[in-house]
Amino acid sequence: MSWVPASRETKFGILLSRITEPYLAFFRRFIPPLGMIDISPIVAIFVLNYLITRGVFEVYRLIRASLM
């Protein structure tokens, strides 16, 4: 949304901000911006990807264990 600042004021931009800001705020507490570049969204995406991948693997493992 930072590439097109006017998009933040749309209904979609406000909704997206309400959904993502609580999650990103956690990472912004620990990762300061590097000049004008905020890398906390990149770290947040990697963490979310890891958690989703790990969660899918655990569900698969539990299903497989229950079938055997």
VENTA-V612049 format. One record per pair of residues at least 24 apart in sequence whose ideal C-beta (glycine too) atoms are under 8 Angstrom apart, sorted by sequence separation. I is the first residue (numbers start at 1). J is the second residue. If there is no record, write none. Layout:
i->{I & I}
j->{J & J}
//
This chain:
i->{23}
j->{48}
//
